[in-house]
Amino acid sequence: MKLELFKYDTCPYCRRVMSFIEQQGRTDIEYCDIHASEESRARLVEVGGKQQVPCLFIDGKPLYESMDIISWLEAHPA
């Protein structure tokens, strides 16, 4: 399963999700910073239809909202 978290570092909701990922010790999630990479931002908008972060791509399908992402990660441990 491919997991990609689209984020930017100053977003408080992104920080909430990243903090949870760190607490869980997960290493199976690729970070895509939409402020550091125009390619990541364009892909987020193209696939997800909006520039909202955090967004977890699960095998290419977007999941928005920090608490929904955390709930999904809890239900699908690494």
N, CA, C, O and CB atoms as a CASP TS submission, in Angstrom:
PFRMAT TS
TARGET T0000
AUTHOR 0000-0000-0000
METHOD Language model
MODEL 1
PARENT N/A
ATOM      1  N   MET     1       0.847  -1.175   0.000  1.00  0.00           N
ATOM      2  CA  MET     1       0.000   0.000   0.000  1.00  0.00           C
ATOM      3  C   MET     1       0.891   1.236   0.000  1.00  0.00           C
ATOM      4  O   MET     1       1.810   1.345   0.812  1.00  0.00           O
ATOM      5  CB  MET     1      -0.963  -0.001   1.220  1.00  0.00           C
ATOM      6  N   LYS     2       0.619   2.160  -0.905  1.00  0.00           N
ATOM      7  CA  LYS     2       1.407   3.390  -0.989  1.00  0.00           C
ATOM      8  C   LYS     2       0.682   4.508  -0.258  1.00  0.00           C
ATOM      9  O   LYS     2      -0.477   4.805  -0.550  1.00  0.00           O
ATOM     10  CB  LYS     2       1.667   3.783  -2.463  1.00  0.00           C
ATOM     11  N   LEU     3       1.382   5.133   0.706  1.00  0.00           N
ATOM     12  CA  LEU     3       0.831   6.228   1.499  1.00  0.00           C
ATOM     13  C   LEU     3       1.670   7.475   1.283  1.00  0.00           C
ATOM     14  O   LEU     3       2.889   7.452   1.453  1.00  0.00           O
ATOM     15  CB  LEU     3       0.778   5.856   3.001  1.00  0.00           C
ATOM     16  N   GLU     4       1.002   8.574   0.903  1.00  0.00           N
ATOM     17  CA  GLU     4       1.673   9.853   0.702  1.00  0.00           C
ATOM     18  C   GLU     4       0.887  10.925   1.443  1.00  0.00           C
ATOM     19  O   GLU     4      -0.323  11.059   1.259  1.00  0.00           O
ATOM     20  CB  GLU     4       1.801  10.198  -0.819  1.00  0.00           C
ATOM     21  N   LEU     5       1.578  11.684   2.277  1.00  0.00           N
ATOM     22  CA  LEU     5       0.925  12.771   3.006  1.00  0.00           C
ATOM     23  C   LEU     5       1.302  14.095   2.361  1.00  0.00           C
ATOM     24  O   LEU     5       2.466  14.494   2.374  1.00  0.00           O
ATOM     25  CB  LEU     5       1.322  12.758   4.510  1.00  0.00           C
ATOM     26  N   PHE     6       0.308  14.771   1.798  1.00  0.00           N
ATOM     27  CA  PHE     6       0.514  16.100   1.235  1.00  0.00           C
ATOM     28  C   PHE     6       0.307  17.101   2.357  1.00  0.00           C
ATOM     29  O   PHE     6      -0.714  17.081   3.045  1.00  0.00           O
ATOM     30  CB  PHE     6      -0.455  16.380   0.030  1.00  0.00           C
ATOM     31  N   LYS     7       1.291  17.980   2.534  1.00  0.00           N
ATOM     32  CA  LYS     7       1.300  18.861   3.704  1.00  0.00           C
ATOM     33  C   LYS     7       2.156  20.072   3.436  1.00  0.00           C
ATOM     34  O   LYS     7       2.816  20.165   2.401  1.00  0.00           O
ATOM     35  CB  LYS     7       1.805  18.122   4.948  1.00  0.00           C
ATOM     36  N   TYR     8       2.144  21.010   4.382  1.00  0.00           N
ATOM     37  CA  TYR     8       3.186  22.024   4.492  1.00  0.00           C
ATOM     38  C   TYR     8       3.422  22.250   5.972  1.00  0.00           C
ATOM     39  O   TYR     8       2.512  22.113   6.790  1.00  0.00           O
ATOM     40  CB  TYR     8       2.790  23.362   3.756  1.00  0.00           C
ATOM     41  N   ASP     9       4.655  22.599   6.303  1.00  0.00           N
ATOM     42  CA  ASP     9       5.121  22.548   7.691  1.00  0.00           C
ATOM     43  C   ASP     9       4.435  23.501   8.658  1.00  0.00           C
ATOM     44  O   ASP     9       4.358  23.195   9.848  1.00  0.00           O
ATOM     45  CB  ASP     9       6.557  22.821   7.717  1.00  0.00           C
ATOM     46  N   THR    10       3.935  24.637   8.200  1.00  0.00           N
ATOM     47  CA  THR    10       3.335  25.586   9.134  1.00  0.00           C
ATOM     48  C   THR    10       1.838  25.366   9.342  1.00  0.00           C
ATOM     49  O   THR    10       1.217  26.086  10.124  1.00  0.00           O
ATOM     50  CB  THR    10       3.569  26.987   8.648  1.00  0.00           C
ATOM     51  N   CYS    11       1.260  24.407   8.671  1.00  0.00           N
ATOM     52  CA  CYS    11      -0.165  24.099   8.823  1.00  0.00           C
ATOM     53  C   CYS    11      -0.385  23.343  10.140  1.00  0.00           C
ATOM     54  O   CYS    11       0.195  22.274  10.330  1.00  0.00           O
ATOM     55  CB  CYS    11      -0.687  23.257   7.610  1.00  0.00           C
ATOM     56  N   PRO    12      -1.209  23.876  11.053  1.00  0.00           N
ATOM     57  CA  PRO    12      -1.410  23.199  12.346  1.00  0.00           C
ATOM     58  C   PRO    12      -2.069  21.825  12.209  1.00  0.00           C
ATOM     59  O   PRO    12      -1.788  20.927  13.002  1.00  0.00           O
ATOM     60  CB  PRO    12      -2.257  24.070  13.253  1.00  0.00           C
ATOM     61  N   TYR    13      -2.926  21.654  11.229  1.00  0.00           N
ATOM     62  CA  TYR    13      -3.577  20.355  11.044  1.00  0.00           C
ATOM     63  C   TYR    13      -2.594  19.336  10.486  1.00  0.00           C
ATOM     64  O   TYR    13      -2.655  18.152  10.820  1.00  0.00           O
ATOM     65  CB  TYR    13      -4.790  20.486  10.109  1.00  0.00           C
ATOM     66  N   CYS    14      -1.694  19.804   9.639  1.00  0.00           N
ATOM     67  CA  CYS    14      -0.634  18.923   9.135  1.00  0.00           C
ATOM     68  C   CYS    14       0.283  18.510  10.283  1.00  0.00           C
ATOM     69  O   CYS    14       0.678  17.348  10.387  1.00  0.00           O
ATOM     70  CB  CYS    14       0.183  19.625   8.013  1.00  0.00           C
ATOM     71  N   ARG    15       0.612  19.462  11.135  1.00  0.00           N
ATOM     72  CA  ARG    15       1.489  19.153  12.278  1.00  0.00           C
ATOM     73  C   ARG    15       0.827  18.135  13.202  1.00  0.00           C
ATOM     74  O   ARG    15       1.509  17.277  13.763  1.00  0.00           O
ATOM     75  CB  ARG    15       1.833  20.440  13.066  1.00  0.00           C
ATOM     76  N   ARG    16      -0.482  18.219  13.366  1.00  0.00           N
ATOM     77  CA  ARG    16      -1.210  17.243  14.188  1.00  0.00           C
ATOM     78  C   ARG    16      -1.025  15.833  13.612  1.00  0.00           C
ATOM     79  O   ARG    16      -0.722  14.890  14.343  1.00  0.00           O
ATOM     80  CB  ARG    16      -2.726  17.607  14.262  1.00  0.00           C
ATOM     81  N   VAL    17      -1.211  15.705  12.306  1.00  0.00           N
ATOM     82  CA  VAL    17      -1.074  14.394  11.660  1.00  0.00           C
ATOM     83  C   VAL    17       0.379  13.914  11.723  1.00  0.00           C
ATOM     84  O   VAL    17       0.632  12.749  12.028  1.00  0.00           O
ATOM     85  CB  VAL    17      -1.553  14.461  10.188  1.00  0.00           C
ATOM     86  N   MET    18       1.330  14.804  11.438  1.00  0.00           N
ATOM     87  CA  MET    18       2.745  14.402  11.464  1.00  0.00           C
ATOM     88  C   MET    18       3.181  14.005  12.872  1.00  0.00           C
ATOM     89  O   MET    18       3.981  13.085  13.036  1.00  0.00           O
ATOM     90  CB  MET    18       3.637  15.544  10.942  1.00  0.00           C
ATOM     91  N   SER    19       2.669  14.682  13.874  1.00  0.00           N
ATOM     92  CA  SER    19       2.983  14.328  15.257  1.00  0.00           C
ATOM     93  C   SER    19       2.463  12.927  15.574  1.00  0.00           C
ATOM     94  O   SER    19       3.158  12.140  16.218  1.00  0.00           O
ATOM     95  CB  SER    19       2.378  15.362  16.234  1.00  0.00           C
ATOM     96  N   PHE    20       1.259  12.614  15.130  1.00  0.00           N
ATOM     97  CA  PHE    20       0.705  11.280  15.341  1.00  0.00           C
ATOM     98  C   PHE    20       1.570  10.233  14.641  1.00  0.00           C
ATOM     99  O   PHE    20       1.863   9.181  15.210  1.00  0.00           O
ATOM    100  CB  PHE    20      -0.751  11.209  14.827  1.00  0.00           C
ATOM    101  N   ILE    21       1.973  10.523  13.415  1.00  0.00           N
ATOM    102  CA  ILE    21       2.811   9.580  12.659  1.00  0.00           C
ATOM    103  C   ILE    21       4.124   9.340  13.401  1.00  0.00           C
ATOM    104  O   ILE    21       4.581   8.201  13.502  1.00  0.00           O
ATOM    105  CB  ILE    21       3.092  10.117  11.225  1.00  0.00           C
ATOM    106  N   GLU    22       4.726  10.398  13.917  1.00  0.00           N
ATOM    107  CA  GLU    22       5.980  10.264  14.668  1.00  0.00           C
ATOM    108  C   GLU    22       5.775   9.451  15.946  1.00  0.00           C
ATOM    109  O   GLU    22       6.594   8.591  16.269  1.00  0.00           O
ATOM    110  CB  GLU    22       6.547  11.651  15.015  1.00  0.00           C
ATOM    111  N   GLN    23       4.688   9.716  16.674  1.00  0.00           N
ATOM    112  CA  GLN    23       4.397   8.974  17.906  1.00  0.00           C
ATOM    113  C   GLN    23       4.231   7.491  17.626  1.00  0.00           C
ATOM    114  O   GLN    23       4.621   6.655  18.442  1.00  0.00           O
ATOM    115  CB  GLN    23       3.135   9.522  18.578  1.00  0.00           C
ATOM    116  N   GLN    24       3.657   7.161  16.479  1.00  0.00           N
ATOM    117  CA  GLN    24       3.444   5.762  16.106  1.00  0.00           C
ATOM    118  C   GLN    24       4.712   5.125  15.551  1.00  0.00           C
ATOM    119  O   GLN    24       4.774   3.906  15.393  1.00  0.00           O
ATOM    120  CB  GLN    24       2.324   5.657  15.082  1.00  0.00           C
ATOM    121  N   GLY    25       5.717   5.932  15.255  1.00  0.00           N
ATOM    122  CA  GLY    25       6.959   5.412  14.707  1.00  0.00           C
ATOM    123  C   GLY    25       6.818   4.897  13.277  1.00  0.00           C
ATOM    124  O   GLY    25       7.581   4.036  12.840  1.00  0.00           O
ATOM    125  N   ARG    26       5.850   5.423  12.566  1.00  0.00           N
ATOM    126  CA  ARG    26       5.600   4.958  11.193  1.00  0.00           C
ATOM    127  C   ARG    26       6.685   5.477  10.252  1.00  0.00           C
ATOM    128  O   ARG    26       7.112   6.628  10.338  1.00  0.00           O
ATOM    129  CB  ARG    26       4.201   5.419  10.704  1.00  0.00           C
ATOM    130  N   THR    27       7.111   4.605   9.364  1.00  0.00           N
ATOM    131  CA  THR    27       8.101   4.977   8.358  1.00  0.00           C
ATOM    132  C   THR    27       7.596   4.646   6.952  1.00  0.00           C
ATOM    133  O   THR    27       8.360   4.693   5.988  1.00  0.00           O
ATOM    134  CB  THR    27       9.435   4.260   8.628  1.00  0.00           C
ATOM    135  N   ASP    28       6.323   4.315   6.841  1.00  0.00           N
ATOM    136  CA  ASP    28       5.756   3.875   5.565  1.00  0.00           C
ATOM    137  C   ASP    28       5.023   4.983   4.818  1.00  0.00           C
ATOM    138  O   ASP    28       4.299   4.709   3.861  1.00  0.00           O
ATOM    139  CB  ASP    28       4.815   2.727   5.797  1.00  0.00           C
ATOM    140  N   ILE    29       5.205   6.243   5.250  1.00  0.00           N
ATOM    141  CA  ILE    29       4.474   7.356   4.652  1.00  0.00           C
ATOM    142  C   ILE    29       5.465   8.332   4.026  1.00  0.00           C
ATOM    143  O   ILE    29       6.392   8.803   4.683  1.00  0.00           O
ATOM    144  CB  ILE    29       3.588   8.072   5.710  1.00  0.00           C
ATOM    145  N   GLU    30       5.256   8.624   2.763  1.00  0.00           N
ATOM    146  CA  GLU    30       6.085   9.586   2.043  1.00  0.00           C
ATOM    147  C   GLU    30       5.471  10.965   2.224  1.00  0.00           C
ATOM    148  O   GLU    30       4.261  11.132   2.069  1.00  0.00           O
ATOM    149  CB  GLU    30       6.207   9.216   0.526  1.00  0.00           C
ATOM    150  N   TYR    31       6.300  11.959   2.553  1.00  0.00           N
ATOM    151  CA  TYR    31       5.824  13.330   2.713  1.00  0.00           C
ATOM    152  C   TYR    31       5.977  14.104   1.409  1.00  0.00           C
ATOM    153  O   TYR    31       7.012  14.025   0.748  1.00  0.00           O
ATOM    154  CB  TYR    31       6.584  14.038   3.845  1.00  0.00           C
ATOM    155  N   CYS    32       4.949  14.842   1.050  1.00  0.00           N
ATOM    156  CA  CYS    32       4.958  15.679  -0.146  1.00  0.00           C
ATOM    157  C   CYS    32       4.599  17.094   0.279  1.00  0.00           C
ATOM    158  O   CYS    32       3.435  17.382   0.560  1.00  0.00           O
ATOM    159  CB  CYS    32       3.964  15.141  -1.237  1.00  0.00           C
ATOM    160  N   ASP    33       5.591  17.979   0.327  1.00  0.00           N
ATOM    161  CA  ASP    33       5.390  19.351   0.782  1.00  0.00           C
ATOM    162  C   ASP    33       4.929  20.215  -0.392  1.00  0.00           C
ATOM    163  O   ASP    33       5.675  20.412  -1.352  1.00  0.00           O
ATOM    164  CB  ASP    33       6.693  19.922   1.407  1.00  0.00           C
ATOM    165  N   ILE    34       3.704  20.726  -0.314  1.00  0.00           N
ATOM    166  CA  ILE    34       3.153  21.477  -1.435  1.00  0.00           C
ATOM    167  C   ILE    34       3.739  22.887  -1.551  1.00  0.00           C
ATOM    168  O   ILE    34       3.548  23.543  -2.575  1.00  0.00           O
ATOM    169  CB  ILE    34       1.654  21.561  -1.301  1.00  0.00           C
ATOM    170  N   HIS    35       4.443  23.363  -0.530  1.00  0.00           N
ATOM    171  CA  HIS    35       5.104  24.669  -0.632  1.00  0.00           C
ATOM    172  C   HIS    35       6.526  24.517  -1.154  1.00  0.00           C
ATOM    173  O   HIS    35       7.076  25.461  -1.720  1.00  0.00           O
ATOM    174  CB  HIS    35       5.117  25.376   0.733  1.00  0.00           C
ATOM    175  N   ALA    36       7.125  23.360  -0.978  1.00  0.00           N
ATOM    176  CA  ALA    36       8.495  23.129  -1.432  1.00  0.00           C
ATOM    177  C   ALA    36       8.545  22.545  -2.839  1.00  0.00           C
ATOM    178  O   ALA    36       9.573  22.625  -3.511  1.00  0.00           O
ATOM    179  CB  ALA    36       9.212  22.203  -0.470  1.00  0.00           C
ATOM    180  N   SER    37       7.440  21.960  -3.282  1.00  0.00           N
ATOM    181  CA  SER    37       7.438  21.289  -4.583  1.00  0.00           C
ATOM    182  C   SER    37       6.189  21.655  -5.378  1.00  0.00           C
ATOM    183  O   SER    37       5.069  21.305  -5.004  1.00  0.00           O
ATOM    184  CB  SER    37       7.524  19.764  -4.402  1.00  0.00           C
ATOM    185  N   GLU    38       6.403  22.364  -6.479  1.00  0.00           N
ATOM    186  CA  GLU    38       5.294  22.718  -7.364  1.00  0.00           C
ATOM    187  C   GLU    38       4.660  21.449  -7.931  1.00  0.00           C
ATOM    188  O   GLU    38       3.450  21.399  -8.152  1.00  0.00           O
ATOM    189  CB  GLU    38       5.778  23.644  -8.512  1.00  0.00           C
ATOM    190  N   GLU    39       5.475  20.432  -8.163  1.00  0.00           N
ATOM    191  CA  GLU    39       4.967  19.155  -8.677  1.00  0.00           C
ATOM    192  C   GLU    39       3.989  18.514  -7.683  1.00  0.00           C
ATOM    193  O   GLU    39       2.947  17.995  -8.083  1.00  0.00           O
ATOM    194  CB  GLU    39       6.139  18.190  -8.968  1.00  0.00           C
ATOM    195  N   SER    40       4.328  18.551  -6.393  1.00  0.00           N
ATOM    196  CA  SER    40       3.437  17.990  -5.363  1.00  0.00           C
ATOM    197  C   SER    40       2.127  18.771  -5.292  1.00  0.00           C
ATOM    198  O   SER    40       1.052  18.180  -5.195  1.00  0.00           O
ATOM    199  CB  SER    40       4.132  17.999  -3.984  1.00  0.00           C
ATOM    200  N   ARG    41       2.222  20.103  -5.342  1.00  0.00           N
ATOM    201  CA  ARG    41       1.016  20.925  -5.289  1.00  0.00           C
ATOM    202  C   ARG    41       0.119  20.647  -6.491  1.00  0.00           C
ATOM    203  O   ARG    41      -1.094  20.497  -6.346  1.00  0.00           O
ATOM    204  CB  ARG    41       1.383  22.414  -5.233  1.00  0.00           C
ATOM    205  N   ALA    42       0.711  20.581  -7.659  1.00  0.00           N
ATOM    206  CA  ALA    42      -0.058  20.329  -8.877  1.00  0.00           C
ATOM    207  C   ALA    42      -0.711  18.951  -8.841  1.00  0.00           C
ATOM    208  O   ALA    42      -1.854  18.794  -9.270  1.00  0.00           O
ATOM    209  CB  ALA    42       0.841  20.452 -10.111  1.00  0.00           C
ATOM    210  N   ARG    43      -0.001  17.966  -8.338  1.00  0.00           N
ATOM    211  CA  ARG    43      -0.557  16.609  -8.255  1.00  0.00           C
ATOM    212  C   ARG    43      -1.710  16.556  -7.259  1.00  0.00           C
ATOM    213  O   ARG    43      -2.721  15.902  -7.516  1.00  0.00           O
ATOM    214  CB  ARG    43       0.535  15.600  -7.853  1.00  0.00           C
ATOM    215  N   LEU    44      -1.568  17.239  -6.126  1.00  0.00           N
ATOM    216  CA  LEU    44      -2.640  17.291  -5.133  1.00  0.00           C
ATOM    217  C   LEU    44      -3.913  17.865  -5.753  1.00  0.00           C
ATOM    218  O   LEU    44      -4.996  17.309  -5.574  1.00  0.00           O
ATOM    219  CB  LEU    44      -2.210  18.134  -3.914  1.00  0.00           C
ATOM    220  N   VAL    45      -3.786  18.968  -6.476  1.00  0.00           N
ATOM    221  CA  VAL    45      -4.945  19.610  -7.092  1.00  0.00           C
ATOM    222  C   VAL    45      -5.510  18.739  -8.209  1.00  0.00           C
ATOM    223  O   VAL    45      -6.726  18.604  -8.345  1.00  0.00           O
ATOM    224  CB  VAL    45      -4.567  20.999  -7.638  1.00  0.00           C
ATOM    225  N   GLU    46      -4.621  18.148  -9.009  1.00  0.00           N
ATOM    226  CA  GLU    46      -5.070  17.327 -10.131  1.00  0.00           C
ATOM    227  C   GLU    46      -5.845  16.092  -9.658  1.00  0.00           C
ATOM    228  O   GLU    46      -6.906  15.778 -10.195  1.00  0.00           O
ATOM    229  CB  GLU    46      -3.873  16.898 -10.978  1.00  0.00           C
ATOM    230  N   VAL    47      -5.321  15.411  -8.673  1.00  0.00           N
ATOM    231  CA  VAL    47      -5.942  14.164  -8.207  1.00  0.00           C
ATOM    232  C   VAL    47      -7.085  14.440  -7.239  1.00  0.00           C
ATOM    233  O   VAL    47      -8.160  13.850  -7.351  1.00  0.00           O
ATOM    234  CB  VAL    47      -4.898  13.266  -7.535  1.00  0.00           C
ATOM    235  N   GLY    48      -6.847  15.342  -6.287  1.00  0.00           N
ATOM    236  CA  GLY    48      -7.842  15.594  -5.247  1.00  0.00           C
ATOM    237  C   GLY    48      -8.864  16.655  -5.596  1.00  0.00           C
ATOM    238  O   GLY    48      -9.933  16.719  -4.987  1.00  0.00           O
ATOM    239  N   GLY    49      -8.541  17.491  -6.576  1.00  0.00           N
ATOM    240  CA  GLY    49      -9.472  18.521  -6.989  1.00  0.00           C
ATOM    241  C   GLY    49      -9.403  19.800  -6.171  1.00  0.00           C
ATOM    242  O   GLY    49     -10.112  20.762  -6.465  1.00  0.00           O
ATOM    243  N   LYS    50      -8.561  19.824  -5.151  1.00  0.00           N
ATOM    244  CA  LYS    50      -8.408  21.034  -4.334  1.00  0.00           C
ATOM    245  C   LYS    50      -7.033  21.036  -3.690  1.00  0.00           C
ATOM    246  O   LYS    50      -6.341  20.018  -3.668  1.00  0.00           O
ATOM    247  CB  LYS    50      -9.517  21.123  -3.247  1.00  0.00           C
ATOM    248  N   GLN    51      -6.644  22.195  -3.167  1.00  0.00           N
ATOM    249  CA  GLN    51      -5.316  22.371  -2.593  1.00  0.00           C
ATOM    250  C   GLN    51      -5.347  22.244  -1.068  1.00  0.00           C
ATOM    251  O   GLN    51      -4.508  22.834  -0.387  1.00  0.00           O
ATOM    252  CB  GLN    51      -4.744  23.730  -2.997  1.00  0.00           C
ATOM    253  N   GLN    52      -6.271  21.508  -0.541  1.00  0.00           N
ATOM    254  CA  GLN    52      -6.434  21.371   0.908  1.00  0.00           C
ATOM    255  C   GLN    52      -5.437  20.362   1.475  1.00  0.00           C
ATOM    256  O   GLN    52      -5.254  19.270   0.937  1.00  0.00           O
ATOM    257  CB  GLN    52      -7.872  20.944   1.249  1.00  0.00           C
ATOM    258  N   VAL    53      -4.802  20.758   2.570  1.00  0.00           N
ATOM    259  CA  VAL    53      -3.919  19.862   3.315  1.00  0.00           C
ATOM    260  C   VAL    53      -4.353  19.858   4.766  1.00  0.00           C
ATOM    261  O   VAL    53      -4.971  20.827   5.209  1.00  0.00           O
ATOM    262  CB  VAL    53      -2.426  20.290   3.182  1.00  0.00           C
ATOM    263  N   PRO    54      -4.061  18.820   5.524  1.00  0.00           N
ATOM    264  CA  PRO    54      -3.370  17.615   5.083  1.00  0.00           C
ATOM    265  C   PRO    54      -4.274  16.751   4.209  1.00  0.00           C
ATOM    266  O   PRO    54      -5.500  16.774   4.319  1.00  0.00           O
ATOM    267  CB  PRO    54      -2.880  16.814   6.288  1.00  0.00           C
ATOM    268  N   CYS    55      -3.625  16.000   3.352  1.00  0.00           N
ATOM    269  CA  CYS    55      -4.333  15.049   2.502  1.00  0.00           C
ATOM    270  C   CYS    55      -3.467  13.801   2.414  1.00  0.00           C
ATOM    271  O   CYS    55      -2.313  13.864   1.991  1.00  0.00           O
ATOM    272  CB  CYS    55      -4.633  15.648   1.073  1.00  0.00           C
ATOM    273  N   LEU    56      -4.021  12.684   2.810  1.00  0.00           N
ATOM    274  CA  LEU    56      -3.311  11.413   2.715  1.00  0.00           C
ATOM    275  C   LEU    56      -3.788  10.691   1.469  1.00  0.00           C
ATOM    276  O   LEU    56      -4.969  10.367   1.341  1.00  0.00           O
ATOM    277  CB  LEU    56      -3.533  10.539   3.986  1.00  0.00           C
ATOM    278  N   PHE    57      -2.860  10.441   0.547  1.00  0.00           N
ATOM    279  CA  PHE    57      -3.174   9.626  -0.619  1.00  0.00           C
ATOM    280  C   PHE    57      -2.942   8.173  -0.227  1.00  0.00           C
ATOM    281  O   PHE    57      -1.839   7.791   0.163  1.00  0.00           O
ATOM    282  CB  PHE    57      -2.304  10.035  -1.870  1.00  0.00           C
ATOM    283  N   ILE    58      -3.977   7.384  -0.333  1.00  0.00           N
ATOM    284  CA  ILE    58      -3.919   5.953  -0.034  1.00  0.00           C
ATOM    285  C   ILE    58      -4.042   5.237  -1.369  1.00  0.00           C
ATOM    286  O   ILE    58      -5.126   5.160  -1.948  1.00  0.00           O
ATOM    287  CB  ILE    58      -5.058   5.505   0.985  1.00  0.00           C
ATOM    288  N   ASP    59      -2.924   4.715  -1.848  1.00  0.00           N
ATOM    289  CA  ASP    59      -2.885   4.126  -3.191  1.00  0.00           C
ATOM    290  C   ASP    59      -3.492   5.083  -4.217  1.00  0.00           C
ATOM    291  O   ASP    59      -4.244   4.668  -5.099  1.00  0.00           O
ATOM    292  CB  ASP    59      -3.636   2.777  -3.213  1.00  0.00           C
ATOM    293  N   GLY    60      -3.152   6.378  -4.090  1.00  0.00           N
ATOM    294  CA  GLY    60      -3.580   7.375  -5.058  1.00  0.00           C
ATOM    295  C   GLY    60      -4.951   7.985  -4.821  1.00  0.00           C
ATOM    296  O   GLY    60      -5.375   8.856  -5.580  1.00  0.00           O
ATOM    297  N   LYS    61      -5.658   7.539  -3.774  1.00  0.00           N
ATOM    298  CA  LYS    61      -6.987   8.093  -3.474  1.00  0.00           C
ATOM    299  C   LYS    61      -6.878   9.038  -2.284  1.00  0.00           C
ATOM    300  O   LYS    61      -6.321   8.668  -1.250  1.00  0.00           O
ATOM    301  CB  LYS    61      -8.021   6.954  -3.180  1.00  0.00           C
ATOM    302  N   PRO    62      -7.412  10.274  -2.420  1.00  0.00           N
ATOM    303  CA  PRO    62      -7.233  11.270  -1.365  1.00  0.00           C
ATOM    304  C   PRO    62      -8.172  11.080  -0.172  1.00  0.00           C
ATOM    305  O   PRO    62      -9.340  10.722  -0.323  1.00  0.00           O
ATOM    306  CB  PRO    62      -7.434  12.640  -1.936  1.00  0.00           C
ATOM    307  N   LEU    63      -7.621  11.333   1.019  1.00  0.00           N
ATOM    308  CA  LEU    63      -8.389  11.382   2.257  1.00  0.00           C
ATOM    309  C   LEU    63      -8.023  12.689   2.947  1.00  0.00           C
ATOM    310  O   LEU    63      -6.856  12.929   3.256  1.00  0.00           O
ATOM    311  CB  LEU    63      -8.100  10.129   3.182  1.00  0.00           C
ATOM    312  N   TYR    64      -9.017  13.528   3.185  1.00  0.00           N
ATOM    313  CA  TYR    64      -8.813  14.842   3.801  1.00  0.00           C
ATOM    314  C   TYR    64      -9.232  14.816   5.274  1.00  0.00           C
ATOM    315  O   TYR    64      -9.789  13.836   5.769  1.00  0.00           O
ATOM    316  CB  TYR    64      -9.607  15.928   3.036  1.00  0.00           C
ATOM    317  N   GLU    65      -8.946  15.919   5.945  1.00  0.00           N
ATOM    318  CA  GLU    65      -9.292  16.172   7.352  1.00  0.00           C
ATOM    319  C   GLU    65      -8.354  15.411   8.295  1.00  0.00           C
ATOM    320  O   GLU    65      -8.251  14.186   8.243  1.00  0.00           O
ATOM    321  CB  GLU    65     -10.757  15.768   7.627  1.00  0.00           C
ATOM    322  N   SER    66      -7.682  16.167   9.147  1.00  0.00           N
ATOM    323  CA  SER    66      -6.649  15.590  10.017  1.00  0.00           C
ATOM    324  C   SER    66      -7.172  14.455  10.898  1.00  0.00           C
ATOM    325  O   SER    66      -6.509  13.426  11.033  1.00  0.00           O
ATOM    326  CB  SER    66      -6.059  16.673  10.895  1.00  0.00           C
ATOM    327  N   MET    67      -8.339  14.625  11.492  1.00  0.00           N
ATOM    328  CA  MET    67      -8.853  13.577  12.387  1.00  0.00           C
ATOM    329  C   MET    67      -9.276  12.332  11.605  1.00  0.00           C
ATOM    330  O   MET    67      -9.149  11.218  12.112  1.00  0.00           O
ATOM    331  CB  MET    67     -10.044  14.108  13.204  1.00  0.00           C
ATOM    332  N   ASP    68      -9.772  12.502  10.390  1.00  0.00           N
ATOM    333  CA  ASP    68     -10.104  11.350   9.548  1.00  0.00           C
ATOM    334  C   ASP    68      -8.838  10.598   9.155  1.00  0.00           C
ATOM    335  O   ASP    68      -8.825   9.368   9.120  1.00  0.00           O
ATOM    336  CB  ASP    68     -10.873  11.799   8.286  1.00  0.00           C
ATOM    337  N   ILE    69      -7.772  11.345   8.859  1.00  0.00           N
ATOM    338  CA  ILE    69      -6.489  10.711   8.513  1.00  0.00           C
ATOM    339  C   ILE    69      -5.956   9.938   9.709  1.00  0.00           C
ATOM    340  O   ILE    69      -5.520   8.796   9.564  1.00  0.00           O
ATOM    341  CB  ILE    69      -5.450  11.769   8.051  1.00  0.00           C
ATOM    342  N   ILE    70      -5.986  10.548  10.887  1.00  0.00           N
ATOM    343  CA  ILE    70      -5.498   9.879  12.097  1.00  0.00           C
ATOM    344  C   ILE    70      -6.327   8.636  12.388  1.00  0.00           C
ATOM    345  O   ILE    70      -5.774   7.593  12.739  1.00  0.00           O
ATOM    346  CB  ILE    70      -5.535  10.838  13.303  1.00  0.00           C
ATOM    347  N   SER    71      -7.636   8.731  12.249  1.00  0.00           N
ATOM    348  CA  SER    71      -8.499   7.560  12.473  1.00  0.00           C
ATOM    349  C   SER    71      -8.159   6.440  11.500  1.00  0.00           C
ATOM    350  O   SER    71      -8.123   5.271  11.884  1.00  0.00           O
ATOM    351  CB  SER    71      -9.984   7.946  12.331  1.00  0.00           C
ATOM    352  N   TRP    72      -7.909   6.790  10.245  1.00  0.00           N
ATOM    353  CA  TRP    72      -7.556   5.769   9.245  1.00  0.00           C
ATOM    354  C   TRP    72      -6.223   5.121   9.604  1.00  0.00           C
ATOM    355  O   TRP    72      -6.074   3.901   9.532  1.00  0.00           O
ATOM    356  CB  TRP    72      -7.485   6.390   7.822  1.00  0.00           C
ATOM    357  N   LEU    73      -5.257   5.952   9.990  1.00  0.00           N
ATOM    358  CA  LEU    73      -3.932   5.420  10.347  1.00  0.00           C
ATOM    359  C   LEU    73      -4.017   4.501  11.575  1.00  0.00           C
ATOM    360  O   LEU    73      -3.329   3.482  11.637  1.00  0.00           O
ATOM    361  CB  LEU    73      -2.944   6.579  10.621  1.00  0.00           C
ATOM    362  N   GLU    74      -4.852   4.860  12.540  1.00  0.00           N
ATOM    363  CA  GLU    74      -5.036   3.993  13.718  1.00  0.00           C
ATOM    364  C   GLU    74      -5.628   2.650  13.316  1.00  0.00           C
ATOM    365  O   GLU    74      -5.238   1.614  13.856  1.00  0.00           O
ATOM    366  CB  GLU    74      -5.946   4.676  14.760  1.00  0.00           C
ATOM    367  N   ALA    75      -6.558   2.658  12.380  1.00  0.00           N
ATOM    368  CA  ALA    75      -7.227   1.421  11.942  1.00  0.00           C
ATOM    369  C   ALA    75      -6.352   0.577  11.010  1.00  0.00           C
ATOM    370  O   ALA    75      -6.631  -0.601  10.786  1.00  0.00           O
ATOM    371  CB  ALA    75      -8.538   1.762  11.238  1.00  0.00           C
ATOM    372  N   HIS    76      -5.287   1.191  10.466  1.00  0.00           N
ATOM    373  CA  HIS    76      -4.405   0.487   9.523  1.00  0.00           C
ATOM    374  C   HIS    76      -2.946   0.678   9.965  1.00  0.00           C
ATOM    375  O   HIS    76      -2.200   1.421   9.326  1.00  0.00           O
ATOM    376  CB  HIS    76      -4.617   1.013   8.053  1.00  0.00           C
ATOM    377  N   PRO    77      -2.537   0.010  11.055  1.00  0.00           N
ATOM    378  CA  PRO    77      -1.177   0.169  11.541  1.00  0.00           C
ATOM    379  C   PRO    77      -0.148  -0.337  10.524  1.00  0.00           C
ATOM    380  O   PRO    77      -0.436  -1.188   9.683  1.00  0.00           O
ATOM    381  CB  PRO    77      -1.011  -0.564  12.864  1.00  0.00           C
ATOM    382  N   ALA    78       1.043   0.211  10.635  1.00  0.00           N
ATOM    383  CA  ALA    78       2.130  -0.180   9.716  1.00  0.00           C
ATOM    384  C   ALA    78       2.553  -1.616   9.958  1.00  0.00           C
ATOM    385  O   ALA    78       3.451  -2.117   9.281  1.00  0.00           O
ATOM    386  CB  ALA    78       3.342   0.755   9.876  1.00  0.00           C
TER
END
